[in-house]
Amino acid sequence: MEQEGRAQHLSGRQAGQLARRLAAKELLITRRWPTLAAAAVAEEAVEAFDAPVQVAADGEVFRLPDP
């Protein structure tokens, strides 16, 4: 969170808040500050979003459902 507001990426908390405002059903975090643990970013997002949150790993493939 020390980079929040200064970095080009959202913090986990900011991503979670945005997902909540947009009424998203779940959140997939695809990028994070390299010095932050994926679990810490996910924890911040879950606290702000209170819905399913996943953090993508290198090489992982996700498929979106058909509309």
Backbone atoms as SQL, in Angstrom:
CREATE TABLE atoms (id INTEGER PRIMARY KEY, chain TEXT, resi INTEGER, resn TEXT, atom TEXT, x REAL, y REAL, z REAL);
INSERT INTO atoms VALUES
  (1, 'A', 1, 'MET', 'N', 0.807, -1.189, 0.000),
  (2, 'A', 1, 'MET', 'CA', 0.000, 0.000, 0.000),
  (3, 'A', 1, 'MET', 'C', 0.854, 1.259, 0.000),
  (4, 'A', 2, 'GLU', 'N', 2.154, 1.120, 0.204),
  (5, 'A', 2, 'GLU', 'CA', 3.002, 2.308, 0.253),
  (6, 'A', 2, 'GLU', 'C', 3.070, 3.029, -1.081),
  (7, 'A', 3, 'GLN', 'N', 2.758, 2.338, -2.183),
  (8, 'A', 3, 'GLN', 'CA', 2.777, 2.954, -3.507),
  (9, 'A', 3, 'GLN', 'C', 1.409, 3.481, -3.933),
  (10, 'A', 4, 'GLU', 'N', 0.381, 3.245, -3.122),
  (11, 'A', 4, 'GLU', 'CA', -0.983, 3.626, -3.478),
  (12, 'A', 4, 'GLU', 'C', -1.062, 5.113, -3.803),
  (13, 'A', 5, 'GLY', 'N', -1.636, 5.420, -4.956),
  (14, 'A', 5, 'GLY', 'CA', -1.780, 6.797, -5.398),
  (15, 'A', 5, 'GLY', 'C', -0.585, 7.314, -6.176),
  (16, 'A', 6, 'ARG', 'N', 0.527, 6.577, -6.150),
  (17, 'A', 6, 'ARG', 'CA', 1.714, 6.999, -6.883),
  (18, 'A', 6, 'ARG', 'C', 2.066, 6.050, -8.011),
  (19, 'A', 7, 'ALA', 'N', 1.686, 4.804, -7.898),
  (20, 'A', 7, 'ALA', 'CA', 2.017, 3.800, -8.908),
  (21, 'A', 7, 'ALA', 'C', 0.955, 3.795, -10.010),
  (22, 'A', 8, 'GLN', 'N', 1.308, 3.210, -11.143),
  (23, 'A', 8, 'GLN', 'CA', 0.378, 3.147, -12.269),
  (24, 'A', 8, 'GLN', 'C', -0.669, 2.061, -12.093),
  (25, 'A', 9, 'HIS', 'N', -0.444, 1.124, -11.197),
  (26, 'A', 9, 'HIS', 'CA', -1.390, 0.041, -10.960),
  (27, 'A', 9, 'HIS', 'C', -2.202, 0.334, -9.703),
  (28, 'A', 10, 'LEU', 'N', -3.369, -0.266, -9.620),
  (29, 'A', 10, 'LEU', 'CA', -4.190, -0.135, -8.417),
  (30, 'A', 10, 'LEU', 'C', -3.644, -1.027, -7.312),
  (31, 'A', 11, 'SER', 'N', -3.834, -0.623, -6.084),
  (32, 'A', 11, 'SER', 'CA', -3.523, -1.508, -4.963),
  (33, 'A', 11, 'SER', 'C', -4.627, -2.568, -4.905),
  (34, 'A', 12, 'GLY', 'N', -4.428, -3.590, -4.102),
  (35, 'A', 12, 'GLY', 'CA', -5.480, -4.584, -3.914),
  (36, 'A', 12, 'GLY', 'C', -6.744, -3.945, -3.376),
  (37, 'A', 13, 'ARG', 'N', -6.576, -3.029, -2.429),
  (38, 'A', 13, 'ARG', 'CA', -7.723, -2.323, -1.839),
  (39, 'A', 13, 'ARG', 'C', -8.468, -1.514, -2.911),
  (40, 'A', 14, 'GLN', 'N', -7.725, -0.772, -3.726),
  (41, 'A', 14, 'GLN', 'CA', -8.356, 0.032, -4.779),
  (42, 'A', 14, 'GLN', 'C', -9.079, -0.847, -5.797),
  (43, 'A', 15, 'ALA', 'N', -8.462, -1.965, -6.175),
  (44, 'A', 15, 'ALA', 'CA', -9.094, -2.889, -7.127),
  (45, 'A', 15, 'ALA', 'C', -10.379, -3.456, -6.537),
  (46, 'A', 16, 'GLY', 'N', -10.343, -3.818, -5.274),
  (47, 'A', 16, 'GLY', 'CA', -11.536, -4.335, -4.611),
  (48, 'A', 16, 'GLY', 'C', -12.643, -3.300, -4.515),
  (49, 'A', 17, 'GLN', 'N', -12.267, -2.073, -4.183),
  (50, 'A', 17, 'GLN', 'CA', -13.271, -0.995, -4.100),
  (51, 'A', 17, 'GLN', 'C', -13.906, -0.740, -5.458),
  (52, 'A', 18, 'LEU', 'N', -13.092, -0.721, -6.505),
  (53, 'A', 18, 'LEU', 'CA', -13.611, -0.486, -7.853),
  (54, 'A', 18, 'LEU', 'C', -14.535, -1.629, -8.278),
  (55, 'A', 19, 'ALA', 'N', -14.138, -2.860, -8.014),
  (56, 'A', 19, 'ALA', 'CA', -14.984, -4.012, -8.359),
  (57, 'A', 19, 'ALA', 'C', -16.319, -3.931, -7.628),
  (58, 'A', 20, 'ARG', 'N', -16.293, -3.515, -6.362),
  (59, 'A', 20, 'ARG', 'CA', -17.536, -3.372, -5.591),
  (60, 'A', 20, 'ARG', 'C', -18.425, -2.289, -6.212),
  (61, 'A', 21, 'ARG', 'N', -17.840, -1.139, -6.536),
  (62, 'A', 21, 'ARG', 'CA', -18.624, -0.036, -7.138),
  (63, 'A', 21, 'ARG', 'C', -19.247, -0.450, -8.468),
  (64, 'A', 22, 'LEU', 'N', -18.540, -1.288, -9.216),
  (65, 'A', 22, 'LEU', 'CA', -19.038, -1.733, -10.519),
  (66, 'A', 22, 'LEU', 'C', -19.971, -2.935, -10.411),
  (67, 'A', 23, 'ALA', 'N', -20.210, -3.407, -9.196),
  (68, 'A', 23, 'ALA', 'CA', -21.077, -4.565, -8.938),
  (69, 'A', 23, 'ALA', 'C', -20.580, -5.813, -9.669),
  (70, 'A', 24, 'ALA', 'N', -19.257, -5.975, -9.700),
  (71, 'A', 24, 'ALA', 'CA', -18.668, -7.166, -10.312),
  (72, 'A', 24, 'ALA', 'C', -19.004, -8.394, -9.474),
  (73, 'A', 25, 'LYS', 'N', -19.045, -9.535, -10.120),
  (74, 'A', 25, 'LYS', 'CA', -19.331, -10.784, -9.409),
  (75, 'A', 25, 'LYS', 'C', -18.063, -11.387, -8.823),
  (76, 'A', 26, 'GLU', 'N', -16.934, -11.142, -9.465),
  (77, 'A', 26, 'GLU', 'CA', -15.653, -11.603, -8.962),
  (78, 'A', 26, 'GLU', 'C', -14.548, -10.728, -9.533),
  (79, 'A', 27, 'LEU', 'N', -13.357, -10.854, -8.968),
  (80, 'A', 27, 'LEU', 'CA', -12.228, -10.008, -9.350),
  (81, 'A', 27, 'LEU', 'C', -11.023, -10.887, -9.636),
  (82, 'A', 28, 'LEU', 'N', -10.384, -10.640, -10.769),
  (83, 'A', 28, 'LEU', 'CA', -9.154, -11.331, -11.139),
  (84, 'A', 28, 'LEU', 'C', -8.038, -10.297, -11.183),
  (85, 'A', 29, 'ILE', 'N', -7.069, -10.451, -10.321),
  (86, 'A', 29, 'ILE', 'CA', -5.923, -9.535, -10.299),
  (87, 'A', 29, 'ILE', 'C', -4.851, -10.128, -11.197),
  (88, 'A', 30, 'THR', 'N', -4.473, -9.377, -12.228),
  (89, 'A', 30, 'THR', 'CA', -3.522, -9.884, -13.214),
  (90, 'A', 30, 'THR', 'C', -2.141, -9.257, -13.093),
  (91, 'A', 31, 'ARG', 'N', -2.049, -8.122, -12.412),
  (92, 'A', 31, 'ARG', 'CA', -0.756, -7.448, -12.257),
  (93, 'A', 31, 'ARG', 'C', -0.648, -6.949, -10.829),
  (94, 'A', 32, 'ARG', 'N', 0.556, -6.966, -10.314),
  (95, 'A', 32, 'ARG', 'CA', 0.786, -6.424, -8.982),
  (96, 'A', 32, 'ARG', 'C', 2.206, -5.898, -8.908),
  (97, 'A', 33, 'TRP', 'N', 2.442, -5.041, -7.940),
  (98, 'A', 33, 'TRP', 'CA', 3.775, -4.524, -7.710),
  (99, 'A', 33, 'TRP', 'C', 4.676, -5.714, -7.397),
  (100, 'A', 34, 'PRO', 'N', 5.828, -5.849, -8.055),
  (101, 'A', 34, 'PRO', 'CA', 6.647, -7.059, -7.908),
  (102, 'A', 34, 'PRO', 'C', 7.122, -7.357, -6.487),
  (103, 'A', 35, 'THR', 'N', 7.210, -6.364, -5.658),
  (104, 'A', 35, 'THR', 'CA', 7.693, -6.598, -4.294),
  (105, 'A', 35, 'THR', 'C', 6.584, -7.008, -3.332),
  (106, 'A', 36, 'LEU', 'N', 5.343, -7.022, -3.801),
  (107, 'A', 36, 'LEU', 'CA', 4.209, -7.389, -2.945),
  (108, 'A', 36, 'LEU', 'C', 3.830, -8.849, -3.158),
  (109, 'A', 37, 'ALA', 'N', 3.587, -9.548, -2.078),
  (110, 'A', 37, 'ALA', 'CA', 3.154, -10.942, -2.167),
  (111, 'A', 37, 'ALA', 'C', 1.738, -11.005, -2.730),
  (112, 'A', 38, 'ALA', 'N', 1.497, -11.982, -3.587),
  (113, 'A', 38, 'ALA', 'CA', 0.174, -12.147, -4.192),
  (114, 'A', 38, 'ALA', 'C', -0.900, -12.307, -3.123),
  (115, 'A', 39, 'ALA', 'N', -0.600, -13.055, -2.075),
  (116, 'A', 39, 'ALA', 'CA', -1.582, -13.279, -1.007),
  (117, 'A', 39, 'ALA', 'C', -1.949, -11.975, -0.303),
  (118, 'A', 40, 'ALA', 'N', -0.990, -11.091, -0.116),
  (119, 'A', 40, 'ALA', 'CA', -1.266, -9.811, 0.547),
  (120, 'A', 40, 'ALA', 'C', -2.164, -8.931, -0.317),
  (121, 'A', 41, 'VAL', 'N', -1.911, -8.921, -1.613),
  (122, 'A', 41, 'VAL', 'CA', -2.744, -8.130, -2.535),
  (123, 'A', 41, 'VAL', 'C', -4.158, -8.700, -2.549),
  (124, 'A', 42, 'ALA', 'N', -4.275, -10.016, -2.614),
  (125, 'A', 42, 'ALA', 'CA', -5.593, -10.662, -2.617),
  (126, 'A', 42, 'ALA', 'C', -6.340, -10.373, -1.321),
  (127, 'A', 43, 'GLU', 'N', -5.656, -10.412, -0.198),
  (128, 'A', 43, 'GLU', 'CA', -6.295, -10.142, 1.091),
  (129, 'A', 43, 'GLU', 'C', -6.862, -8.720, 1.144),
  (130, 'A', 44, 'GLU', 'N', -6.094, -7.750, 0.665),
  (131, 'A', 44, 'GLU', 'CA', -6.580, -6.363, 0.598),
  (132, 'A', 44, 'GLU', 'C', -7.831, -6.278, -0.275),
  (133, 'A', 45, 'ALA', 'N', -7.782, -6.953, -1.423),
  (134, 'A', 45, 'ALA', 'CA', -8.905, -6.903, -2.365),
  (135, 'A', 45, 'ALA', 'C', -10.152, -7.534, -1.758),
  (136, 'A', 46, 'VAL', 'N', -10.001, -8.672, -1.108),
  (137, 'A', 46, 'VAL', 'CA', -11.141, -9.361, -0.499),
  (138, 'A', 46, 'VAL', 'C', -11.776, -8.483, 0.577),
  (139, 'A', 47, 'GLU', 'N', -10.968, -7.842, 1.397),
  (140, 'A', 47, 'GLU', 'CA', -11.501, -6.972, 2.451),
  (141, 'A', 47, 'GLU', 'C', -12.325, -5.828, 1.872),
  (142, 'A', 48, 'ALA', 'N', -11.894, -5.283, 0.729),
  (143, 'A', 48, 'ALA', 'CA', -12.601, -4.162, 0.109),
  (144, 'A', 48, 'ALA', 'C', -13.770, -4.614, -0.762),
  (145, 'A', 49, 'PHE', 'N', -13.700, -5.832, -1.304),
  (146, 'A', 49, 'PHE', 'CA', -14.687, -6.312, -2.274),
  (147, 'A', 49, 'PHE', 'C', -15.679, -7.276, -1.646),
  (148, 'A', 50, 'ASP', 'N', -15.242, -8.128, -0.746),
  (149, 'A', 50, 'ASP', 'CA', -16.084, -9.111, -0.068),
  (150, 'A', 50, 'ASP', 'C', -16.785, -10.046, -1.053),
  (151, 'A', 51, 'ALA', 'N', -16.031, -10.498, -2.047),
  (152, 'A', 51, 'ALA', 'CA', -16.520, -11.450, -3.042),
  (153, 'A', 51, 'ALA', 'C', -15.299, -12.219, -3.546),
  (154, 'A', 52, 'PRO', 'N', -15.490, -13.223, -4.397),
  (155, 'A', 52, 'PRO', 'CA', -14.346, -14.017, -4.857),
  (156, 'A', 52, 'PRO', 'C', -13.267, -13.172, -5.550),
  (157, 'A', 53, 'VAL', 'N', -12.029, -13.402, -5.150),
  (158, 'A', 53, 'VAL', 'CA', -10.859, -12.732, -5.724),
  (159, 'A', 53, 'VAL', 'C', -9.829, -13.796, -6.060),
  (160, 'A', 54, 'GLN', 'N', -9.270, -13.717, -7.261),
  (161, 'A', 54, 'GLN', 'CA', -8.190, -14.613, -7.668),
  (162, 'A', 54, 'GLN', 'C', -7.012, -13.760, -8.113),
  (163, 'A', 55, 'VAL', 'N', -5.823, -14.288, -7.934),
  (164, 'A', 55, 'VAL', 'CA', -4.614, -13.634, -8.431),
  (165, 'A', 55, 'VAL', 'C', -4.015, -14.554, -9.482),
  (166, 'A', 56, 'ALA', 'N', -3.862, -14.048, -10.693),
  (167, 'A', 56, 'ALA', 'CA', -3.332, -14.845, -11.795),
  (168, 'A', 56, 'ALA', 'C', -1.853, -15.146, -11.576),
  (169, 'A', 57, 'ALA', 'N', -1.449, -16.335, -11.976),
  (170, 'A', 57, 'ALA', 'CA', -0.044, -16.740, -11.934),
  (171, 'A', 57, 'ALA', 'C', 0.490, -16.790, -13.363),
  (172, 'A', 58, 'ASP', 'N', 1.792, -16.697, -13.517),
  (173, 'A', 58, 'ASP', 'CA', 2.403, -16.760, -14.844),
  (174, 'A', 58, 'ASP', 'C', 1.951, -18.016, -15.586),
  (175, 'A', 59, 'GLY', 'N', 1.511, -17.823, -16.817),
  (176, 'A', 59, 'GLY', 'CA', 1.109, -18.932, -17.661),
  (177, 'A', 59, 'GLY', 'C', -0.297, -19.454, -17.423),
  (178, 'A', 60, 'GLU', 'N', -0.968, -18.929, -16.418),
  (179, 'A', 60, 'GLU', 'CA', -2.324, -19.391, -16.118),
  (180, 'A', 60, 'GLU', 'C', -3.298, -18.845, -17.166),
  (181, 'A', 61, 'VAL', 'N', -4.270, -19.658, -17.554),
  (182, 'A', 61, 'VAL', 'CA', -5.245, -19.271, -18.572),
  (183, 'A', 61, 'VAL', 'C', -6.625, -19.195, -17.923),
  (184, 'A', 62, 'PHE', 'N', -7.331, -18.121, -18.206),
  (185, 'A', 62, 'PHE', 'CA', -8.690, -17.947, -17.719),
  (186, 'A', 62, 'PHE', 'C', -9.610, -17.775, -18.915),
  (187, 'A', 63, 'ARG', 'N', -10.765, -18.383, -18.844),
  (188, 'A', 63, 'ARG', 'CA', -11.763, -18.251, -19.910),
  (189, 'A', 63, 'ARG', 'C', -12.974, -17.541, -19.359),
  (190, 'A', 64, 'LEU', 'N', -13.418, -16.545, -20.071),
  (191, 'A', 64, 'LEU', 'CA', -14.623, -15.812, -19.684),
  (192, 'A', 64, 'LEU', 'C', -15.846, -16.558, -20.199),
  (193, 'A', 65, 'PRO', 'N', -16.923, -16.575, -19.433),
  (194, 'A', 65, 'PRO', 'CA', -18.142, -17.228, -19.923),
  (195, 'A', 65, 'PRO', 'C', -18.734, -16.439, -21.086),
  (196, 'A', 66, 'ASP', 'N', -19.421, -17.125, -21.959),
  (197, 'A', 66, 'ASP', 'CA', -20.110, -16.452, -23.059),
  (198, 'A', 66, 'ASP', 'C', -21.181, -15.535, -22.476),
  (199, 'A', 67, 'PRO', 'N', -21.371, -14.378, -23.108),
  (200, 'A', 67, 'PRO', 'CA', -22.401, -13.441, -22.602),
  (201, 'A', 67, 'PRO', 'C', -23.805, -13.974, -22.742);
